[in-house]
Amino acid sequence: MKELAHLNKYFFKYKFYLFWGIVFTLISNLFGIVPAQVVRHALEMVKANIALYFLFENSSLQVSSYKIITFSIAVFGVLILAMAILKGIFLFAVRQTLIVMSRHIEYDLKNEIYAHYQTLPLSFYKKNSTGDLMARISEDVSKVRMYIGPSLMYLINMVILVFLVLSYMFSVNARLTWFVLIPMPILSLSIFLVSSIINKKSEKIQKSLSNLSTFVQEAFSGIRIIKSFAKEEKFVETFTKESENYRKESLSLTKVDALFSPAISFLIGLSTVICVYVGGQEIIAGKITAGNITEFIMYVFMLTWPLTALGWTSGQIQRAAASQKRINEFLKIRTDIISSENKNQDLQGKISFQNVSFTYPDTGIKALKNISFDIKEGESIAIIGSTGSGKSTIANLLFRMYDADEGKILFDDTDIKALNISNFRNQLAYVPQDVFLFSETIRNNIKFGINGVADSEIYESAKKAEIYNNIMDFEEGFDTKIGERGITLSGGQKQRISIARAIIRNPKILVLDDCLSAVDTNTENAILNNLREIMKDKTTFLISHRVSNARLADKIIVLDDGKIVEQGTHEELLATAGMYRDLYEKQSYSETVPS
């Protein structure tokens, strides 16, 4: 229950539902218990009057006696029916309070987890798979809801019913009650032992389900690659293995669950036999009546469902505890990307990197080594280098996806760590190397995160990104819905929509991370010409491995193995026999040689 203590705040929040749920459970059980006493009175009434019925045989008094007996039985029957109806009404009220409460808590818990996910840094998402994140917010939360809903309802019902029934049974005959309760300690011990096994197996099942979800998510995301390499059968085979592992773990748990019902049925049957045997002795001793035996047997069977539910409830609580433990593991993680002063500052565009070094925490790769450069307001800077030189790492640090291990990054002479993160990022626009588009319309993807954008602005940004004509060729134009991650579009189309999404924000600082790698040369030149106008009065980072992109920039930095090896203007670097000139000559040659 230690892990489930996280939910206590929600029980307090919805204490109104919890309180009335307990009250309605108490009332419904009272209407369930009283009928057994009515049956006892009915039997004792029949026993007391049956002798008179036969005594007045073949007389008018026998008819009168028969009418009295049948009328009394009818009254008792109506009372039992009325109480059954009232019990049903209050059981409905129980579900409308406790089950409704569980749905509210499920909603709040999912929102809490999702909101917490949003606060976690990029490093968290590199360490954990998407399938695992999804499993915790869906499957695990569903199992927790079974605890705070049905399991809690049955548990409250059991506690109240057992208390009411045992209180009455002890008041009638303590000796008989103690004998009836003999099997209960054995039942409690069995539940404790089996629950421990269930807890361990539940954790294994959740891990197996998480692995299965991750595999399926990756398979569907990479379906294009799978089909291209004709590996469908291989992936089906792998899925079958993962699914088989999940099946085995689930069947193993089912076998343990299967022990509950037979064990409880046996113990309840044993209680009934004891009740009849010991009850008979008490009747002979004149301490109770035959009606009391009937009443006790009814109470024993009345306890059957709560005790049976105890096994089910125990299993559900163990599953919920295992799931909540997995949820808590992520909820306990706190982002290290926090603002020291929470400044809301309008950025002008002056940026300074001062002796910045950075090592990726998940891989241990040192991506940047003592990087220093300055960029003035409205200036543009190109960052050139081969794959793995640290270009995209600079973009990640600019958006504070990570914090530098050493050195400082200043925006308008203010440390980036002092700025309010949300306000700061809203003033930047980013076109990532790995373009991500949402399963939405093209229009909504372009105006993503901006409210009240006119269609004319959307069209203009699309024209500047050289994607407008392509969009208009689609049957539904800007209202065309694209598939998951933009799978229905080509790589170049996705990149240009991403550029349009950045342009429409009209940011003070624009970061373009190798955003033209998937477009042809003619489209690239057209976009570059448009970028000359777009980049005016904006601080712009052009991150690329292509020298052609770098010519637009006021300053060029050449990276190699995380270090700045050259910096200057295009002309200055060409005049130097260095890495930049080598790249320029190689790329110029490859473009002139016919394919």
C-alpha positions as CSV (number, residue, x, y, z in Angstrom):
1,M,0.0,0.0,0.0
2,K,3.0,2.3,0.3
3,E,3.0,3.0,-3.5
4,L,-0.8,3.5,-3.5
5,A,-0.4,6.2,-0.8
6,H,0.2,8.6,-3.8
7,L,-3.6,8.4,-4.4
8,N,-4.6,9.7,-1.0
9,K,-4.6,13.3,-2.2
10,Y,-7.3,12.3,-4.7
11,F,-9.4,10.5,-2.0
12,F,-9.3,13.8,0.0
13,K,-10.2,15.8,-3.1
14,Y,-13.3,13.6,-3.7
15,K,-14.1,12.9,-0.1
16,F,-17.8,13.8,-0.8
17,Y,-18.1,10.8,-3.1
18,L,-16.2,8.6,-0.7
19,F,-18.3,9.6,2.3
20,W,-21.6,9.1,0.7
21,G,-20.4,5.9,-0.9
22,I,-19.7,4.5,2.5
23,V,-23.1,5.7,3.9
24,F,-25.0,4.1,0.9
25,T,-23.0,0.9,1.3
26,L,-24.0,0.8,5.0
27,I,-27.7,1.3,4.2
28,S,-27.7,-1.2,1.4
29,N,-26.2,-3.8,3.7
30,L,-28.7,-3.1,6.4
31,F,-31.5,-3.9,3.9
32,G,-29.5,-7.0,2.9
33,I,-29.1,-8.3,6.5
34,V,-32.7,-7.8,7.8
35,P,-34.4,-10.2,5.4
36,A,-32.5,-13.1,7.1
37,Q,-34.2,-12.1,10.4
38,V,-37.5,-11.8,8.6
39,V,-37.1,-15.4,7.3
40,R,-36.3,-16.5,10.9
41,H,-39.5,-14.9,12.2
42,A,-41.5,-16.4,9.3
43,L,-40.2,-19.9,10.1
44,E,-40.9,-19.5,13.8
45,M,-44.3,-18.2,13.0
46,V,-45.1,-21.2,10.8
47,K,-43.7,-23.6,13.4
48,A,-45.8,-22.0,16.2
49,N,-49.0,-22.1,14.1
50,I,-48.7,-25.3,12.2
51,A,-49.6,-27.4,15.3
52,L,-52.8,-25.3,15.6
53,Y,-53.6,-25.9,11.9
54,F,-53.5,-29.7,12.3
55,L,-55.3,-29.4,15.7
56,F,-58.3,-27.8,14.1
57,E,-58.4,-30.4,11.3
58,N,-61.8,-30.7,9.5
59,S,-63.1,-27.6,11.2
60,S,-63.8,-24.0,10.2
61,L,-61.0,-22.9,12.6
62,Q,-58.5,-24.8,10.4
63,V,-59.4,-22.6,7.4
64,S,-59.0,-19.5,9.6
65,S,-55.7,-20.7,10.8
66,Y,-54.6,-21.4,7.2
67,K,-55.5,-17.9,6.2
68,I,-53.6,-16.4,9.1
69,I,-50.5,-18.4,8.2
70,T,-50.6,-17.6,4.4
71,F,-51.4,-13.9,5.1
72,S,-48.4,-13.7,7.5
73,I,-46.1,-15.4,5.0
74,A,-47.3,-13.0,2.3
75,V,-46.5,-10.0,4.6
76,F,-43.1,-11.4,5.3
77,G,-42.6,-12.0,1.6
78,V,-43.6,-8.4,0.7
79,L,-41.2,-7.1,3.4
80,I,-38.3,-9.2,1.9
81,L,-39.2,-7.9,-1.6
82,A,-39.4,-4.3,-0.4
83,M,-36.0,-4.6,1.3
84,A,-34.5,-6.2,-1.8
85,I,-35.8,-3.3,-3.9
86,L,-34.4,-0.7,-1.4
87,K,-31.1,-2.6,-1.3
88,G,-30.9,-2.4,-5.1
89,I,-31.6,1.4,-5.1
90,F,-28.8,2.0,-2.6
91,L,-26.5,-0.3,-4.5
92,F,-27.1,1.9,-7.5
93,A,-26.3,4.9,-5.4
94,V,-23.1,3.2,-4.2
95,R,-21.9,2.8,-7.8
96,Q,-22.9,6.4,-8.7
97,T,-20.6,7.6,-5.9
98,L,-17.6,5.2,-5.7
99,I,-17.3,4.2,-9.3
100,V,-17.9,7.8,-10.5
101,M,-15.2,8.9,-8.0
102,S,-12.8,6.3,-9.6
103,R,-13.4,7.8,-13.1
104,H,-12.7,11.3,-11.8
105,I,-9.4,10.1,-10.2
106,E,-8.5,8.2,-13.4
107,Y,-9.0,11.5,-15.3
108,D,-6.9,13.5,-12.9
109,L,-4.1,10.9,-12.6
110,K,-3.8,10.7,-16.4
111,N,-3.6,14.5,-16.6
112,E,-1.0,14.6,-13.8
113,I,1.2,12.0,-15.6
114,Y,0.9,13.7,-19.0
115,A,1.6,17.2,-17.5
116,H,4.6,15.7,-15.6
117,Y,5.9,14.2,-18.9
118,Q,5.8,17.6,-20.4
119,T,8.1,19.0,-17.8
120,L,10.8,16.3,-18.2
121,P,13.9,17.1,-20.2
122,L,14.9,15.7,-23.6
123,S,17.4,13.3,-21.9
124,F,14.4,11.5,-20.2
125,Y,12.9,10.7,-23.6
126,K,16.1,9.4,-24.9
127,K,16.4,6.9,-22.0
128,N,12.8,5.7,-22.1
129,S,10.8,4.2,-25.0
130,T,7.6,5.7,-26.3
131,G,5.8,2.4,-25.8
132,D,6.8,2.3,-22.1
133,L,5.5,5.9,-21.6
134,M,2.2,5.0,-23.2
135,A,1.8,1.9,-21.2
136,R,2.2,3.8,-17.9
137,I,-0.4,6.4,-18.8
138,S,-2.9,3.9,-20.2
139,E,-2.6,0.3,-19.0
140,D,-1.1,1.1,-15.6
141,V,-3.6,3.9,-14.9
142,S,-6.5,1.5,-15.9
143,K,-5.2,-1.1,-13.3
144,V,-5.0,1.6,-10.7
145,R,-8.6,2.6,-11.4
146,M,-9.7,-0.9,-10.7
147,Y,-8.3,-0.4,-7.2
148,I,-9.9,3.0,-6.6
149,G,-13.2,1.9,-8.1
150,P,-14.5,-1.7,-8.0
151,S,-11.9,-3.0,-5.6
152,L,-12.4,-0.2,-3.1
153,M,-16.2,-0.6,-3.4
154,Y,-16.1,-4.3,-2.7
155,L,-13.6,-3.8,0.1
156,I,-15.8,-1.2,1.9
157,N,-18.8,-3.5,1.3
158,M,-17.0,-6.5,2.8
159,V,-15.8,-4.6,5.9
160,I,-19.3,-3.2,6.6
161,L,-21.1,-6.4,5.9
162,V,-18.7,-8.5,8.0
163,F,-19.0,-6.1,10.9
164,L,-22.8,-6.0,10.8
165,V,-23.2,-9.7,10.3
166,L,-20.7,-10.8,13.0
167,S,-22.0,-8.3,15.5
168,Y,-25.5,-9.7,15.2
169,M,-24.3,-13.4,15.1
170,F,-22.3,-12.8,18.3
171,S,-25.3,-11.3,20.0
172,V,-27.4,-14.4,19.1
173,N,-24.9,-17.1,20.1
174,A,-21.1,-16.5,20.6
175,R,-20.1,-20.2,20.7
176,L,-21.7,-21.0,17.3
177,T,-20.2,-17.8,15.8
178,W,-16.7,-18.7,16.9
179,F,-17.0,-22.2,15.4
180,V,-18.3,-20.8,12.1
181,L,-15.3,-18.5,12.0
182,I,-12.7,-21.3,12.4
183,P,-11.9,-21.4,8.6
184,M,-11.4,-17.6,8.4
185,P,-7.7,-17.4,9.7
186,I,-6.8,-20.1,7.1
187,L,-8.5,-18.0,4.5
188,S,-6.7,-14.9,5.5
189,L,-3.3,-16.6,5.5
190,S,-4.0,-18.1,2.0
191,I,-4.9,-14.7,0.7
192,F,-1.8,-13.1,2.1
193,L,0.5,-15.8,0.6
194,V,-1.2,-15.8,-2.8
195,S,-1.3,-12.0,-2.9
196,S,2.5,-11.9,-2.5
197,I,2.9,-14.2,-5.5
198,I,0.4,-12.1,-7.5
199,N,2.3,-8.9,-6.8
200,K,5.6,-10.3,-8.2
201,K,3.8,-11.8,-11.3
202,S,1.9,-8.6,-11.9
203,E,5.2,-6.6,-12.2
204,K,6.5,-9.1,-14.7
205,I,3.3,-8.9,-16.7
206,Q,3.5,-5.1,-16.8
207,K,7.1,-5.1,-18.0
208,S,6.2,-7.7,-20.6
209,L,3.3,-5.5,-21.8
210,S,5.5,-2.5,-21.9
211,N,8.0,-4.3,-24.1
212,L,5.2,-5.5,-26.4
213,S,3.8,-1.9,-26.7
214,T,7.2,-0.5,-27.5
215,F,7.8,-3.1,-30.2
216,V,4.4,-2.5,-31.8
217,Q,4.8,1.3,-31.7
218,E,8.3,1.1,-33.4
219,A,7.0,-1.4,-36.0
220,F,4.2,0.9,-37.0
221,S,6.3,4.0,-37.0
222,G,8.9,2.3,-39.2
223,I,6.5,0.4,-41.5
224,R,8.0,2.0,-44.6
225,I,11.4,0.6,-43.8
226,I,10.0,-2.8,-42.8
227,K,8.2,-3.0,-46.2
228,S,11.2,-1.7,-48.1
229,F,13.4,-4.5,-46.8
230,A,10.6,-7.1,-47.0
231,K,11.0,-7.9,-43.3
232,E,7.3,-8.3,-42.5
233,E,7.6,-12.0,-41.6
234,K,10.6,-11.3,-39.4
235,F,8.7,-8.7,-37.4
236,V,5.6,-11.0,-37.2
237,E,7.9,-13.6,-35.8
238,T,9.4,-11.2,-33.2
239,F,5.9,-10.0,-32.3
240,T,4.8,-13.6,-31.8
241,K,7.7,-14.2,-29.4
242,E,7.0,-11.0,-27.4
243,S,3.3,-11.9,-27.4
244,E,4.0,-15.5,-26.3
245,N,6.1,-14.2,-23.4
246,Y,3.2,-11.9,-22.3
247,R,0.8,-14.9,-22.7
248,K,3.0,-17.1,-20.5
249,E,3.3,-14.5,-17.8
250,S,-0.5,-13.9,-17.9
251,L,-1.4,-17.6,-17.7
252,S,1.0,-18.0,-14.8
253,L,-0.9,-15.3,-13.0
254,T,-4.2,-16.8,-14.0
255,K,-3.2,-20.2,-12.4
256,V,-2.5,-18.4,-9.1
257,D,-5.8,-16.5,-9.4
258,A,-7.6,-19.8,-10.0
259,L,-6.7,-21.0,-6.5
260,F,-8.9,-18.4,-4.8
261,S,-12.4,-19.5,-5.8
262,P,-12.1,-23.2,-5.0
263,A,-10.3,-22.5,-1.7
264,I,-13.0,-20.0,-0.6
265,S,-15.8,-22.3,-1.7
266,F,-14.4,-25.1,0.3
267,L,-13.9,-23.0,3.4
268,I,-17.4,-21.5,3.1
269,G,-18.8,-25.0,2.8
270,L,-16.9,-26.1,5.8
271,S,-18.4,-23.2,7.8
272,T,-21.9,-24.3,6.7
273,V,-21.2,-27.9,7.9
274,I,-19.9,-26.6,11.2
275,C,-22.9,-24.2,11.6
276,V,-25.3,-27.1,11.2
277,Y,-23.4,-29.5,13.5
278,V,-22.7,-27.0,16.3
279,G,-26.1,-25.3,15.8
280,G,-27.8,-28.6,16.3
281,Q,-26.0,-29.0,19.6
282,E,-27.1,-25.5,20.7
283,I,-30.7,-26.3,19.7
284,I,-30.7,-29.4,21.8
285,A,-29.3,-27.3,24.7
286,G,-32.2,-24.9,24.2
287,K,-30.0,-21.9,23.5
288,I,-31.2,-21.1,20.0
289,T,-34.1,-22.1,17.7
290,A,-34.1,-23.8,14.3
291,G,-34.9,-20.4,12.9
292,N,-31.5,-19.2,14.2
293,I,-29.8,-22.0,12.3
294,T,-31.5,-21.0,9.1
295,E,-30.6,-17.4,9.8
296,F,-26.9,-18.3,10.5
297,I,-26.7,-20.4,7.2
298,M,-28.0,-17.4,5.3
299,Y,-25.4,-15.2,6.9
300,V,-22.7,-17.6,6.1
301,F,-23.7,-17.6,2.4
302,M,-24.1,-13.9,2.6
303,L,-20.5,-13.6,3.5
304,T,-19.5,-15.9,0.6
305,W,-19.4,-13.1,-2.0
306,P,-17.5,-10.6,0.1
307,L,-14.9,-13.3,1.0
308,T,-14.7,-14.4,-2.6
309,A,-14.4,-10.8,-3.7
310,L,-11.6,-10.4,-1.1
311,G,-9.5,-12.7,-3.2
312,W,-10.3,-10.8,-6.4
313,T,-9.9,-7.5,-4.6
314,S,-6.5,-8.5,-3.2
315,G,-5.3,-9.5,-6.6
316,Q,-6.5,-6.1,-8.1
317,I,-4.9,-4.2,-5.3
318,Q,-1.6,-6.0,-5.9
319,R,-1.8,-5.3,-9.6
320,A,-2.6,-1.6,-8.9
321,A,0.3,-1.4,-6.5
322,A,2.6,-2.8,-9.1
323,S,1.3,-0.3,-11.7
324,Q,1.3,2.6,-9.3
325,K,5.0,1.8,-8.5
326,R,5.8,2.1,-12.2
327,I,3.9,5.4,-12.4
328,N,5.6,6.7,-9.3
329,E,9.0,5.9,-10.8
330,F,8.5,8.6,-13.5
331,L,6.5,11.0,-11.2
332,K,9.5,11.1,-8.9
333,I,11.8,12.2,-11.7
334,R,12.4,15.9,-11.6
335,T,13.7,17.9,-14.4
336,D,17.1,19.6,-14.0
337,I,16.1,22.2,-16.6
338,I,14.8,24.9,-14.2
339,S,14.9,28.6,-14.2
340,S,16.9,30.2,-11.4
341,E,15.2,33.6,-11.6
342,N,12.2,33.0,-13.8
343,K,12.8,36.2,-15.8
344,N,10.3,37.1,-18.5
345,Q,12.5,39.0,-20.9
346,D,11.9,40.2,-24.4
347,L,14.9,38.9,-26.4
348,Q,16.7,41.2,-28.8
349,G,18.9,38.5,-30.3
350,K,22.4,39.0,-28.9
351,I,23.9,35.6,-28.0
352,S,27.2,34.6,-26.5
353,F,28.7,31.1,-25.9
354,Q,31.5,31.3,-23.3
355,N,33.7,28.3,-23.0
356,V,30.8,25.9,-23.4
357,S,31.4,22.1,-23.0
358,F,28.8,19.4,-23.0
359,T,28.6,15.6,-22.7
360,Y,25.4,13.7,-23.4
361,P,24.3,12.1,-20.1
362,D,22.8,9.0,-21.7
363,T,25.8,8.0,-24.0
364,G,28.7,9.8,-22.3
365,I,29.8,11.3,-25.7
366,K,31.5,14.7,-25.3
367,A,29.8,16.6,-28.1
368,L,31.2,20.1,-27.4
369,K,34.6,21.1,-26.1
370,N,35.3,24.7,-24.9
371,I,33.1,26.4,-27.5
372,S,33.1,30.2,-27.6
373,F,31.5,32.6,-30.1
374,D,29.4,35.8,-30.1
375,I,26.6,36.8,-32.4
376,K,25.1,40.3,-32.5
377,E,21.4,41.2,-32.7
378,G,20.1,40.6,-36.2
379,E,23.2,38.8,-37.3
380,S,23.3,35.4,-38.9
381,I,25.8,32.6,-38.2
382,A,26.4,29.4,-40.1
383,I,27.7,26.3,-38.3
384,I,29.3,23.9,-40.6
385,G,30.8,20.5,-39.9
386,S,30.6,16.8,-40.7
387,T,28.2,14.4,-39.0
388,G,28.9,14.1,-35.3
389,S,30.9,17.3,-35.1
390,G,28.4,18.9,-32.5
391,K,26.2,21.1,-34.8
392,S,22.8,19.9,-33.6
393,T,24.1,19.9,-30.0
394,I,24.5,23.7,-30.3
395,A,20.8,23.9,-31.3
396,N,19.8,21.7,-28.3
397,L,21.7,24.0,-26.0
398,L,20.2,27.2,-27.6
399,F,16.7,25.9,-26.8
400,R,17.9,24.7,-23.4
401,M,16.9,21.1,-24.1
402,Y,20.1,20.4,-22.1
403,D,22.3,22.5,-19.8
404,A,25.9,23.0,-20.6
405,D,28.3,21.1,-18.3
406,E,30.8,23.9,-18.3
407,G,30.7,27.6,-19.4
408,K,27.8,30.0,-20.0
409,I,25.3,30.8,-22.7
410,L,24.0,34.4,-22.6
411,F,21.0,35.9,-24.3
412,D,21.3,39.8,-24.3
413,D,23.9,39.4,-21.5
414,T,21.5,37.4,-19.3
415,D,22.4,33.8,-18.4
416,I,20.0,31.4,-20.2
417,K,19.4,29.6,-16.8
418,A,17.8,32.8,-15.4
419,L,15.1,33.1,-18.1
420,N,11.6,31.8,-17.8
421,I,11.8,28.7,-20.0
422,S,8.3,28.9,-21.6
423,N,8.6,32.6,-22.3
424,F,12.1,32.2,-23.7
425,R,11.3,29.3,-26.1
426,N,8.2,31.2,-27.4
427,Q,10.5,33.8,-28.8
428,L,12.5,31.3,-30.8
429,A,11.6,29.2,-33.9
430,Y,13.3,25.9,-34.8
431,V,13.4,23.8,-37.9
432,P,14.9,20.5,-36.7
433,Q,17.0,18.1,-38.7
434,D,14.5,15.3,-37.8
435,V,11.2,16.9,-39.0
436,F,8.1,16.0,-37.0
437,L,4.6,16.7,-38.3
438,F,1.4,16.0,-36.4
439,S,-1.5,13.8,-37.8
440,E,-3.4,16.9,-38.6
441,T,-4.2,19.2,-41.5
442,I,-1.3,21.0,-43.3
443,R,-2.9,24.3,-42.2
444,N,-2.8,23.3,-38.5
445,N,0.7,22.0,-38.8
446,I,1.9,25.4,-40.2
447,K,0.1,27.5,-37.6
448,F,1.1,25.1,-34.8
449,G,1.1,26.8,-31.4
450,I,-0.2,30.2,-32.7
451,N,-3.7,31.4,-32.2
452,G,-5.6,33.8,-34.4
453,V,-3.5,33.4,-37.5
454,A,-5.0,34.7,-40.8
455,D,-5.1,32.4,-43.8
456,S,-3.1,35.0,-45.7
457,E,-0.2,34.6,-43.3
458,I,-0.3,30.8,-43.6
459,Y,-0.2,31.1,-47.4
460,E,2.6,33.6,-47.3
461,S,4.8,31.5,-45.1
462,A,4.1,28.5,-47.4
463,K,5.2,30.5,-50.4
464,K,8.4,31.6,-48.7
465,A,9.1,27.9,-47.9
466,E,8.4,27.0,-51.5
467,I,5.7,24.5,-50.6
468,Y,2.6,26.5,-51.5
469,N,2.2,25.1,-55.1
470,N,2.7,21.5,-53.8
471,I,0.0,22.0,-51.2
472,M,-2.4,23.5,-53.8
473,D,-1.9,20.4,-56.0
474,F,-3.5,18.3,-53.2
475,E,-7.2,17.7,-53.6
476,E,-8.0,19.4,-50.3
477,G,-5.2,21.9,-50.3
478,F,-4.3,23.2,-46.9
479,D,-7.0,21.1,-45.3
480,T,-5.3,17.9,-46.4
481,K,-4.8,15.6,-43.5
482,I,-1.3,14.1,-43.3
483,G,-0.6,10.6,-41.8
484,E,1.3,9.9,-38.6
485,R,4.6,11.9,-38.5
486,G,3.7,13.2,-42.0
487,I,4.2,9.7,-43.6
488,T,2.0,10.7,-46.7
489,L,4.5,13.4,-47.6
490,S,7.9,13.2,-49.1
491,G,11.0,14.2,-47.1
492,G,11.4,17.5,-48.9
493,Q,7.7,18.4,-48.4
494,K,7.9,17.7,-44.7
495,Q,11.0,19.9,-44.4
496,R,9.4,22.8,-46.2
497,I,6.2,22.6,-44.1
498,S,8.5,22.7,-41.1
499,I,10.2,25.8,-42.5
500,A,6.8,27.4,-43.0
501,R,5.9,26.6,-39.4
502,A,9.0,28.4,-38.2
503,I,8.6,31.4,-40.6
504,I,5.0,32.2,-39.5
505,R,6.1,32.7,-35.9
506,N,8.2,35.7,-37.0
507,P,10.7,35.0,-34.2
508,K,13.6,37.2,-33.0
509,I,15.8,34.1,-33.1
510,L,15.6,31.5,-35.9
511,V,17.4,28.2,-35.8
512,L,17.6,26.1,-39.0
513,D,19.2,22.7,-38.4
514,D,20.1,21.1,-41.7
515,C,16.6,21.9,-42.9
516,L,17.3,21.6,-46.7
517,S,18.9,18.2,-46.8
518,A,15.9,16.5,-48.5
519,V,15.2,19.2,-51.2
520,D,16.6,19.4,-54.7
521,T,19.1,22.0,-55.7
522,N,16.6,24.3,-57.5
523,T,14.2,24.3,-54.6
524,E,17.1,24.8,-52.2
525,N,18.2,27.9,-54.1
526,A,14.7,29.3,-54.2
527,I,14.3,28.8,-50.4
528,L,17.7,30.3,-49.8
529,N,16.8,33.4,-51.8
530,N,13.6,33.7,-49.7
531,L,15.6,33.2,-46.5
532,R,17.7,36.3,-47.3
533,E,14.5,38.4,-46.8
534,I,13.3,36.4,-43.9
535,M,16.6,36.6,-42.0
536,K,16.6,40.4,-42.0
537,D,16.4,41.8,-38.4
538,K,16.5,38.2,-37.1
539,T,19.3,36.5,-35.3
540,T,19.7,33.3,-37.4
541,F,21.6,30.1,-37.0
542,L,22.1,28.1,-40.2
543,I,23.3,24.6,-39.1
544,S,24.3,22.5,-42.1
545,H,26.9,20.2,-43.7
546,R,26.3,22.0,-47.0
547,V,28.6,25.0,-47.7
548,S,26.0,26.5,-50.1
549,N,23.8,27.2,-47.1
550,A,26.6,28.9,-45.2
551,R,27.1,31.7,-47.8
552,L,24.0,33.4,-46.6
553,A,25.5,34.0,-43.1
554,D,27.4,37.0,-41.8
555,K,29.8,34.6,-40.0
556,I,30.7,31.0,-40.4
557,I,31.9,28.6,-37.7
558,V,33.5,25.3,-38.7
559,L,33.2,22.5,-36.1
560,D,35.2,19.3,-36.0
561,D,35.0,16.7,-33.2
562,G,33.2,19.2,-30.9
563,K,35.8,22.0,-31.4
564,I,35.8,25.2,-33.4
565,V,38.6,24.8,-35.9
566,E,37.8,27.8,-38.1
567,Q,35.6,30.9,-38.1
568,G,35.1,33.9,-40.3
569,T,33.2,35.1,-43.4
570,H,32.8,32.9,-46.5
571,E,35.5,34.9,-48.3
572,E,37.9,34.8,-45.4
573,L,37.6,31.1,-44.9
574,L,38.1,30.4,-48.7
575,A,41.3,32.4,-48.6
576,T,42.5,30.1,-45.8
577,A,43.7,26.7,-46.9
578,G,41.6,24.9,-44.3
579,M,38.8,22.5,-43.6
580,Y,36.1,24.9,-44.9
581,R,37.8,25.4,-48.3
582,D,38.2,21.6,-48.6
583,L,34.5,21.1,-48.0
584,Y,33.6,23.9,-50.5
585,E,35.8,22.4,-53.2
586,K,34.5,18.9,-52.7
587,Q,30.9,19.9,-52.7
588,S,31.3,22.2,-55.7
589,Y,33.0,19.4,-57.6
590,S,30.2,16.9,-56.8
591,E,27.6,19.4,-58.0
592,T,29.3,20.0,-61.3
593,V,30.0,16.3,-62.1
594,P,27.0,14.9,-64.0
595,S,25.3,11.9,-62.3
